[in-house]
Amino acid sequence: MQKILITGASRGIGRAIAVRLAQKNRLLLLHGRDRSALRKTCELVKSQGSQAKAIVSDLNSVRGVQHLVSQVDKGRIDVLVNNAGIAIVKPVSKITLPQWQKALFLGVTVPFLLIQKLLPRMSKGSTIVNILSIAAKQGFPNWSSYCAGKFALEGFSQCLREELRTKGIRVINIYPRATRTELWGKVPGKWPKQKMMEPEEVAEAVYYAVSRPSNVQVENILLGNIVGNL
C-alpha cells in the first residue's frame, strides 16, 4: 500500500491534492491544524476509495513537527508533499521579528525537518513534492517574508534534488501563481479572484508529476491563469 503524507491538507491546495491523489491501495496521512476541516478532507479522500488518517498538529514549533512525525505510520514513505505555509503581507518596516521568524520557520525549517526525519524511510521510487510559488522566482512589494521563505525553499530543494538523484528519490517543485484559496480573505487589499487558478489545477500538476514512472522526473512545474496572471 502506498503511503502519502500531505501537510496543510485541511483546505485549499492541500485538500485538492489529497482528493486528487486518493485511490485504492493508498493511505493518505493528512496533516492540518483545524480538526473539523481536516475531518472533511478525510471524508472526501475516503469517498475516492483511499484510506485516510488525520494528523492534527501545529507546525509553528519543533515540538509540533516532532508530534507530526510521531503520528506517521511506520514503514516506507512513498510521497511527501510539503504544502503548509503562511503569508504575512506587510511592508518590511511593519514586520515584527516574531512574524518574520514564524514565516521562515513554517516555510523553510518545517520542510527541512520533515525531510530530514523521514528521509531514512524513503528509498528508490519515493517522491518529495514542494509546493512553492511564483514568489520563489519573483519578488513582490509587501511580500518579503513570504518570498524569502519561498526563495530559500527553492535553493534547498535544488540542492536536495542533486543529493538524492543517485538514490532514485525524486524532488519535484510546483510553482503556482495566484490560486483561489481562503488565504486571500486574510490578505490586505483587493485581489482579482476571477483571474486566479483553482486549487484543483495545482493538484492536477502534482498528480501528473507523481504518477510518472519512477525513472521519470518532472522537476519543475510553473502554473498560472493565462488571462491576467498574478
Secondary structure, DSSP 8 states (H G I E B T S, - for coil): -EEEEESS-SSHHHHHHHHHH--TTEEEEEEES-HHHHHHHHHHHHHTT-EEEEEE---SSHHHHHHHHHHS-SS---EEEE---------GGG--HHHHHHHHIIIIIHHHHHHHHHGGG--TT-EEEEE--GGGTS--TT-HHHHHHHHHHHHHHHHHHHHHGGGT-EEEEEEE-SB-SGGGGSSSS---GGGSB-HHHHHHHHHHHHHS-TT----EEEE--SSS--
